[in-house]
Amino acid sequence: MRKIFFIILSFYCLIFYTREVYSACSYYQANLWINKLKTNKTKIITNVIMHRCANIYKLNEGVKNDDFSIRYWECISNDGCGKNIKKGYSAISINQGNWLPGIIKSFNYKNDHTGQIFCVKQDNSTIEYCWEKGEFIH
């Protein structure tokens, strides 16, 4: 479902925004949990804001509050992601730190648009970050 959405969004942007690249973004209430994979310990952070953005080159998703932020982006095009960055490359930034290679560990996109769960992990890390999409803000 997610890939179909981004394919449709990419074609829409390609047709109507050929001169400049615009991103479509939406914001939601969310809950975040941090899983330490080696110890199976989980920390839950409530009342965070989730964003989801996409354009014809990249998708970007993340969560933040006043104390914590995590951002994920993925190149979905062969062009426009930067020099030497190929389609399918993804990276994660924690607390506005450096972008490090990472992966989507799992996702569960339900049809009702709330309760969707997205989990990411930086390469070589033993910590997984998951968030659940709540009510639409704007």
N, C-alpha and C positions, 0 to 999 in steps of 0.2 A: 504494500500500500504506500509506504514512504517513498519508494523508488518511483512509483507511478506519479505521485504528487510532484516530485522534483523534476521528472521528465516533462510533465505538462507545464509546470512553472518555467522550466528552461525554454521550451518552445515558445511560450507566451512572451517571455522577455526577449527572445531572439527576434521575434516578429515585430514587436512594438517598440523595443528599445535598442535599436541597432547602433545608435550613435554613442550612447552612454550606458553604463551598466548601473542598474538600480537594484536594490535589495528589497524584498518583501519581508517584513518582520511582524511577529506577533508576540504578545507577552501574557504570561499566565501565573497564577499562584502555584506554588509547588512545595513538595517535601523532598528533602535530600537525605540520603543515608550513605555512610562511608563504611565499606566492608574491608576489614583487614583479613586478607585471604588465608594467611598462615595461621592466625589465631582464631579465626571465625568470630571476631569481635565486630560489633556494629555500633556506629554512632549515628543518631538520627538528629537532623536539624530541620525544624519546621519553619514555616513562614518565610520561605525564600521566593524570589521572583525568577521565573524561567523565561528565557527568550528563545525564539526559533526564527532564523533568517535564512534566506536563500536568494541567489541570483543565478545567472546562466553559467557561472564558473564554480561557485562554492556554496556549501551549506554550513551553517554555524548554529550551534545550540549550546546552551549553558544555563547555569543557575548562579544566583548571588544573593547575599544579604549584606549587612553592614560590616560583618567580620570575615566573610569567606566568599570566594568565587571560584568557579570552575568553568572553563570554556573548551568546547570541542569544535574543530572545523575539519571539513573534508573537501578535497578537490574533486569536482564531478565533471570536469571538462579537460580536454587535452590542451586548451589554451587558457590564459588569463589567471593562472594561479601563482605565477611567479617563475623566475628563471630556474630551470632544472627541477621543477616540481611537476610530477606526473599525475594523471588521473588516478584516483583511488588513494592518494597520499592523505593521511589524516594526522592531526596533532592535537595535543591537549595542553592547556595552560592552567596552572593552579595559583590562585591568589595573585594574578597579574604577573606571574613569573614567565620564564622562557617557554616558548612553544616547543614541546618535546613530542617525538613520534608516539602515537597511541592508536588504540583500536576501540571499536564498539564491541563490548563484551556480550551484550544482549539488548534486545528491545522488544517491547510488546505494545504495538499500536492497535488499540481497540477502535472499533468503528464509532463509538459514541464520543470520541475525542477527549474525554476526561479519563483519568486513570492510566494514561499511557506511560509506560516505564521505559527509561533509556539508561543504560549502564556503559561507562567507558573506563578505560585503564591505560595508563602510560606504559609503553613497552618496558619490560624488565622491572616493573613495579609490583609489589604485593598488595597494593591498595586499589580497590575498585570504587568508583563513584557512581551512584544511581540516583535518579530523580523521577518523581511521579508528577505528571502534569495535572494541575487542578483547574480551577475556574479561570475563564478568559478575562483578562484585564483590558487590553486594547491591542 
